[in-house]
Amino acid sequence: MEYTTARLKDESITADIVERFKEDGYPVIEDFIQGSLATFTGIREKGQDFDIDRAIVIEAELAPENPITPKLAVLEVLEGRGFKNAKIKKPCVTADYKADDLHIDIPIYRKYDNGQYELAVGKKHSAEDNREWAKSAPRELIDWVNNYDANEAYGSNKHDQFRRIVRYLKRWRNFTFGDDVRRKIYSIGIAVMVKESFVSSINDEGFPDDLTALRKTIDHILNYRSYFTQVDVDKYSVNVTLPVCPYRDIFHSSSIVTGTQFRNKLSALLKTLDKVADEEQESKQCELLRNAFGEDFPECAETSSASSNAVKTVFASAGVVGTSQGA
């Protein structure tokens, strides 16, 4: 499935939701793409679905008191369109369209006149004390991730490098961890950690050295921030604060097992990258990188010397990045 086809499918689904909400008395006042598509930090691996995160916004004064009501309406729309596994999760309605390799997440917000958003939180059968309209700032989060100093020397180059670093770590996560842990190492958590810890590496001609930037950023995450806290011998929790309202811990539902594996494997990745930097043969560098990021990472010629700039920039065109679509 091509990305343009996925977007057309997304737009068609959105149109059906808009019509349904209008019929139900709470018309949609805006909708927008959020998540990695909005911040250009997504990856799509071979054989994987396109991942689209489409926010639907209704007027607060007309919104149902029960936040599950509009989510049930979205569920009915999706099931009516042939989504067999559509379900209401706590933050959104989600479904896979297997025929077209499309995965969609649809969060529902209500918006007040002062611009405040509230997210419909709760599952299909959540009791009253387990569902709510929760304060949120989805557009602020997008802006926070996308913001950079355009007046800084090579500011746009550095921001592009930041985005690539996020994508590398997402690809590494997907390749390195088992499903149970991987699902708890949230993409937004990775993006926030990298944004707050990013150390760019751009030379005076604007030429990027992604290997150095990745090494320095991971070192900063591990040694100069307080994301990982030791809670017992060789055991760690992970805590990353959302930089916008509601300023919650992104990893609040992640276990000590997740925190420990995340920290230890990130440390192992840094050691691998240090070996890559010290390695003299480009072919051996690429072998180390393929072991860390998977076979999508390109192979290098046996005769290539690491004295060239090839490995410094090979990340930027590597399959580890994939496309800018996905999550």
N, C-alpha and C positions, 0 to 999 in steps of 0.2 A: 504493500500500500504506500503510495506517495504521500508526502506531507500535505500537499495541497488537497488531496482527496480526504485526508483526515480532517483538515480544517473545514472543508465543505460539509462533512458529516456532522462535525461539532456545531456549525452554524445552523444546520437543519434541526438538530436536537434542541438547540437554544430557542429557535423560533417556535417549536412545539411547546416548550416550557412557558415561553412568554404568552402564548395563546391560552394555555391552561390556567396560568395565574390570573390572567385578565378575567376569565370566566369565573374564577373563584373569588374575585373581588379584591385582590391585592396585586395590581399590575406591576410589572417589572419596570423600575425607573432607570436601571443601568445594568450592564453586564461587562465583564472584562476578564481577560486571561491573567492568571496569577501563577505563582510557582516558577519553576525553572524556565518555562517558555518566556515568561515576562522578564527574566533576568539574564537570559542567554547563557545559562549554566547547566543546561540539560545534556544528557547523553542518550543515544539509542543504540543498543547493541544488536548484533546480527540475530534475527529471529525473534526479537522482542517487539512488544506493542508500542505504538505511538501513545504518549501519555499527555493528555490535555486536562488542565485544571481551570475550569470555567466558573467564575463567581457570578451568582445571580443575586440582584439587590432589589428589595421591595421597600416601599415607604413605611416607616415605622408606625405612623398613625393608622395605617390600614392593615398592618401585619397581624396575623392571628396571635393570640396570647400564647398558645401552645406552639413551640418551635418545631415540633414534629409534624404538624399539619402540612406546611409547604413541602417538607421532605417526603411525606407520603405521596403528595401530588407529583413530585418529580419521579418517584419510584414508579408510579402508575404510567407516566409518560414513557419511561425507559422500557418497562415491560411491554407496553403497547407497541414499541418499535422493535421488539425481538431480542432485547437483552435478557437472557435467561438467568443470569447470576447477579442482577442488580440488587444492591443491598444498602440499607441505611447504616452508615457508621457514625460514630460519635460526632466528628466534625463535618461530615459531608455525605452525599449520596454517591456511590461508586458503582461502576459496571465495566465489563469487558465486552466489546463487540468482536467476537472471535473471527467472524467472516472477513473483517477488514483490519485485523490487528490493531484495534483501537481500545485504549483504556481511558476512561474519563472519570474525573472527580468533580462533583458539583457541590460546592459549599453555598449555603443560602445565608444572606445577610439582610438585616433590616437597617435602614439608614434614617437618622434624624435630621431635622432642618439645620442643625449646627455642624453637620458633617460626621457625627459619630456613627460608626458602624457597630453592629452587634451580630455575632455569629449564632446561627441556630445549632445548638449543641444537644446531642442526645441520640439514642438508638431507637429503633422502631417501637419497642415495648418498654422504654424507660419510664420509670415512675416519676411523679412530679418533682421529687427532690433530686432526680438524676438528669434533669433536662433544664435548659435555660437559654435565654438570649444573652450571650457573653460578650462583653466589650472586646473589640478587636480593631486592628488598624491595618488592613490588608494592603491598601495603596501605599501607606507610609513604609511598610516593610519592603515593598518593591522598590520604592524610591531610595531607601536606605542602602539596599544592595547595589543599585545602579548608580548611586552618586559617586562622583569623583571630581577632582579639581582640574577643570579643563585648562586652567592657566598655568598649571605646573608643567615643567619640561617633560615632554613625552607622556603627558597625563593619560591620553587615550590609549597609548601603547601599554602603559602600566595597568590600566583597567582591563584591557583585553587579556593581559597576562594573568591578572587576578581571576578572571573568569575561567581561563584554562586550568589554573591550579585547582579550582573547585571541581572541574570536570575530571581531572586526573584522579583526585581523591575519591570521587564517586565511582569511577571505573575500578579503582583499587579496592574499594569497599565491596563492590559487587563480585569481584573476582576472588577476594580473600576470605570472606566470611560465609559461614553456613546461613541458611535462610532465617533461622530464629534470631540470630544476632544481627544479621544484615538489616532486617526489617526495623530494628530498634536504633540503628545508626542513621538518624534522619537526615535527609538531604539539606533541609534548612539549617540544621545544626552544623553540618560541615561548612555551609556557606557563611554562617555567622563566625565560626571559628577562624576561617581563612580571612574573612574581611577584617576582623579585629587584629589578626596576627600577621597579615601579609607583608612580606619583605620583597620588594621588586628587584629585578636584575635586568636593567636595560643599559646598554653602553651609550657612549656619546653620540653615536650615529643612529640611535633608536633601535639597535639590534637586540632582540630578546635572548636571554639565557634562562630558559625555563627550568633547567636542571638545578641551577644555583638558587633560583627563586623558590622552587619547591623544597629544596633542602633547608633553606633558611626559614621558610614559613613553618615547616613542620617542627624545626628546632624551637621556634618561638612558641608554637602551640604547646609543646611538651615542657619547655623549661622556663618560659617567661610569662605564662598565664596561669590561671588557677582552675582550669577546666577539670583536671583530674585530681581527686583527693584520696589519699590512702586511708582506707577504713579498717584494714587488718593487714596481716603479713601477706605481701604480694597480691593484695586485693584493692581495687579502686572503684570509686563512683565517678560518673561524668556529669557535669552540670554546666549548662550554657544558657545564659539569660537571653530571652528574646529582646532585641533592642528597641522594640516599640510596644505599645499597649497590647496585651496586659502584662508585659514584662515577666512572663512566667519562665520556669525552667523548661527548656525544650526537651530535655531528657528525663523529665520527672517520672515517666513510666518505664524507663530503662533500668535493668537490674545491675547488680554488682558484677555479674558475669559479663554483661555487655560492656560496662565501663572498663573492666580489667582487660578483656580481649582487645577492645578499641585502643587502649593505651599501649599495651604490649606489642600489638602488631603495627601500630604507628611507629613505635620505637624501632622495630625490626625494619620497617620500610626506610627509615632515616639511615640506618646502618647500610642497607643495600644501596641507597643513593650515594652515600659517601664512598662505597666501593666503586660505583660507576664513575664518580668524579676522579678517583685515583687510578682507574684502569687505563692502560695505554692503547689498547686495541678497541676500535669502535665496534667490531663484531662481538666482542666479549661484553662491552657495555650494553649493547642491544639485547644480548642473551639475558643479562641480569634484569633488564627492564621488562622483558617478556615474561620472566618468572614472577615479576611483581604485579604487572598489569594485564597479563594474558596474551594470547597469541595474536590479538588484533594489533599489538605493537609491532612495527615493521622490523624485519630482519635487516642486518647491515652486511655489506660486503666484507669478506674475510680479510682483504688486503687494506681496508680503510684504516687510517691512523686516527686516533682520538685527538690529535692535535688540530684537526679541522673543527669548524663550528657546527658540523652536522648534528651531533647528538645534542648540542645545546638547543637546537630548534626542532629536532625531529618530533618532539612532543606535539608541537603545534599542528602537525599534519598527520599525526598517528591515529590509528583506529581507536585508540583509547578514548579519544574525544568523541568520535562519531559525529553526529549532527548536533545542531543547537536545539533540537527538539527532544522532548522526553524529560524524565525526572531522575 
